[in-house]
Amino acid sequence: MWKFIISFLVLVISLPYSAFGITVSGTVIDENSNPLDFASVQLLAADGQPTSFGVNTNTNGYFEIETTA
C-alpha cells in the first residue's frame, strides 16, 4: 500500500514538470515513521504505466530521481 501511495504522490508532483528535466527526492517511511531502506521508488506515466525512472532508497530511506526532458 505504501508503495502505491508514494508512487502516486511522485506522479502527481512530477506531472506538471514532465516537459522539463527535474529532480524528485524524498524519504520513504513506514506507518511508524521509520525509514524504509532499499525500497523501490518508480515514477509512473499519466496512464499508470511504469516509466524508466526509478531508484532504490538508501539505508536512511532517502531517494532521488533525476528525469530528463
C-alpha positions as CSV (number, residue, x, y, z in Angstrom):
1,M,0.0,0.0,0.0
2,W,2.8,2.4,0.9
3,K,4.5,1.8,-2.5
4,F,1.3,2.8,-4.2
5,I,0.9,6.0,-2.1
6,I,4.5,7.0,-2.7
7,S,4.3,6.3,-6.4
8,F,1.0,8.2,-6.7
9,L,2.5,11.2,-4.9
10,V,5.6,11.3,-7.0
11,L,3.5,11.1,-10.2
12,V,1.2,13.9,-9.1
13,I,4.1,16.1,-8.1
14,S,6.1,15.4,-11.3
15,L,3.3,15.7,-14.0
16,P,3.3,19.5,-14.4
17,Y,7.1,19.4,-14.9
18,S,7.3,16.4,-17.2
19,A,8.4,18.5,-20.1
20,F,11.5,19.6,-18.2
21,G,14.3,17.7,-16.5
22,I,13.5,17.7,-12.8
23,T,14.7,16.0,-9.6
24,V,12.2,14.3,-7.3
25,S,13.5,13.3,-3.9
26,G,12.1,12.3,-0.6
27,T,12.2,9.7,2.2
28,V,10.1,6.5,2.3
29,I,8.7,5.7,5.8
30,D,6.5,3.0,7.2
31,E,3.4,3.5,9.3
32,N,5.6,4.1,12.4
33,S,7.6,6.8,10.7
34,N,10.7,4.6,10.4
35,P,12.7,5.0,7.2
36,L,12.5,2.0,4.8
37,D,15.9,1.0,3.4
38,F,16.2,-0.4,-0.1
39,A,12.6,0.3,-1.0
40,S,11.9,0.6,-4.8
41,V,10.6,4.0,-5.9
42,Q,9.4,4.5,-9.5
43,L,7.7,7.3,-11.4
44,L,4.5,6.4,-13.2
45,A,3.3,7.7,-16.5
46,A,-0.1,9.5,-16.6
47,D,-1.8,6.3,-17.7
48,G,-0.4,4.5,-14.6
49,Q,2.3,2.6,-16.6
50,P,5.8,2.4,-15.1
51,T,8.5,4.6,-16.6
52,S,12.2,4.1,-16.9
53,F,12.7,6.5,-14.0
54,G,13.2,4.5,-10.7
55,V,15.6,4.0,-7.9
56,N,16.0,2.3,-4.5
57,T,16.2,4.1,-1.3
58,N,19.4,4.2,0.7
59,T,19.8,2.9,4.3
60,N,18.1,6.0,5.6
61,G,15.0,5.7,3.3
62,Y,16.2,8.6,1.1
63,F,15.8,8.6,-2.7
64,E,16.5,11.0,-5.5
65,I,15.2,10.5,-9.1
66,E,16.6,12.8,-11.9
67,T,14.4,13.0,-15.0
68,T,15.2,14.3,-18.4
69,A,13.1,16.2,-20.9
